[in-house]
């Protein structure tokens, strides 16, 4: 496929607003595109919502190992479009960059996988079996991946490539991230590496809310009521102490458990003691301290606080829970990826653990030993104003996914010493 054609496909997907929904238009576009290249695919809507549609496509023989390519069609919201230099849903090509919501996370990765699938289909020498899983709702709840997992589409995969962003905008940015400690460089890091990364694992995710219920009265008589915000802050302080105690437990690849309070709500008006207050927390988890253990600890913490002071009236709700994912550095998929990186960029790959989650957390629940990597053209501008992808990174990943598949299926040998 010509590079200009690949760019036109990416532009077309960015133009389709899929902010936490409406992925059906993207799925239909991709189905029609693949059909023109004699690649069969089928659409799988979320139950009761024809605007949210997953897509499954596959090439290769009916038997043998299956290499999965997966990417999501949705994007995060655009909260302040007036601050964008260019329209978030009208891709702009400037100074080697493509601007637009989803350019980095992750329509560029998804399109690169589609381009690779088409190229592999057209290659008469390629005999591998590759399945594309284009999902909905990854940004809020991994809805599509959950549905496809329930339907068995991950059960027979032998390996999985997730096209989420794994590329720094520059080598200097990556060096600064490493120096600041925001990115943990492994002790086995090569002396020479660029800005393109492979993640062979990522943290799990646990979302929960805690609600405090008090008694509303006039603010001039606070002693006759129960202030729900005060009660919620009691829990807040207790949970801060709890999560601080987990910092000494680390995973060699992923680091320590990290928790962040992301939403707080409470009160109705200034002259009324608040009757209810609530906070939401996102926890990034590691295998050494799994989700189930944290859930049990939080349940005990809430119960102990309520027992000590029933006026707190705290209640805990677990919202979502996905496990951490780790693949061995010696897995054939990781070795194939490092070889492909070497051939594309002529330098050794830096292999890290990702702090954020992906759809892989859903897929491994039906295929626990599924090897996976995260590798995609996006960068740290994901979720930000003026999100962009470097044009050269997009083109390189169109080639890299093809090369990785050929190496994985032993149609190109591993390079010695890589």
Order of alpha helices (4+ residues) and beta strands (2+ residues): alpha-alpha-beta-beta-beta-beta-beta-alpha-beta-alpha-beta-alpha-beta-beta-alpha-beta-beta-beta-beta-alpha-beta-beta-alpha-beta-alpha-beta-beta-alpha
